[in-house]
Amino acid sequence: QVQVVESGGGLVQAGGSLRLSCAASGSIDSINAMGWYRLAPGKEREFLARIASAGTIDYGESVKGRFTISRDGAKNTMYLQMNGLKPEDTAVYYCVAEFFASVTEYGSAWGQGIQVTVSS
């Protein structure tokens, strides 16, 4: 069992920066990867970034070069540094943790989401 909670959202001007945090709790040692998605009104949920326990990082095409994902040494907190924010980045941002529920199965834990609003 894993739980994640997002923080650090808010209102920022276009071109500005914001850092989101995702704190994980529960069976921390079972977490294999953590990532970020976002959901804007009228749009499908969009993959943003993922960081695996081995250090592999993947980014969605829309945020490459602007967003940076990282994690702390204990793997209990993940960050998303967002630079060069645009109005189209406005959305609810979700943290997700991927964990081993068993030897053969993965589970996922989603946060409640946090609002990021970029004004022009």
N, C-alpha and C positions, 0 to 999 in steps of 0.2 A: 504494500500500500504506500502510495506516494501522493503528496499534495504539493501544489505550487501556487504561489501568490505573486502577482505582478505589482510593481510600484514604479514611480518615477514619471508617470505620464503627466500631461497637462497641455497648456497652451504655449505655443512658440511662434515667433514670426518666421515667415518664409526666409530660407537661407540660414536659419539658426540651427542649433543642435539640441539634442535631448538624449539622456541616457535612461533606458529602462532597465529595471532589475527584476529578476525572478528568483524568489527564494523557495527552495525545495525542502520538504520535510517528510518524515516517515522513513521508509526503507531506502535511505540515501545510497547505500552501497549497491543497490540493485539498478540504479539508473545507468543506462547505456548511452543515452544522448538527450540533449535538450534543444529546443528550438523555439522559433517565433513565427507566428502567423498573424495576419490581420484581416479584419472584415470591415468593409465600408458599405454603407447603405446601397442597395441595388447591385452589389457585386458579390462574386463568389469569394470564399475564403482563399486568401493568397499566402503561399509559402514565402517566407522572408529569409530565414537563416536557420542552420542547424549545426551543432557542434557535438561530435561524438566523443566517447571516452578516450579513444585513441588519438584524439586531436584533429581528426578530419573535419573540415569545415566546408559547408555548402551554402551558397547564397542564391536567392531568387534573382532573376535577371533585372528586375526593376530596381533593385537596391544595391547591386554590385558597384563598388567604388564609393558608396556613400555610407553604408551601414557596416558596422563591425561587431561581430559576436565574440564573446569571450566568457570565461568562467573562472571562478576562484579555485585555489588549490584543493580545497575540500570538496569541490564539485557540488556544493550545496547552493551556490548562487551563480546565476548566469546573467550576463549583461548584453544589452544591445545599444551600442553607441550609434546614434543617428545624426549624421551631419548633412548639411546642404538640404534641409527639409523643404519640401514643396507642399503646396496646398493639397495635391492629390495623395499625399501621405496621410491625410486625415482619415482616421479609422479607429476601431477598437482593436487593440493589440493583445494577442493571447500568447501566453507561454505554455509550452507542452513539454512534459518529461516522458521519455520512453524508457521503460524499465523491464527487467526480466521478471515476469510473473511466475514462471516456472522454467525448467531446463529447456523447454521447447516453445514457450509462448512469451510474447511480448505484451505488455500492457502500456497504456498511455494515460497520463493525468493532465488535465487541462485546467488552467486558471480561469478565473471569472472574467478576465479581460480588463483592460485599462484604456481609457480614452486618450488619444493623441490628436490634438487639433492644431493645424498649421494655418495661420492667417496670412493673407496676402497684403 
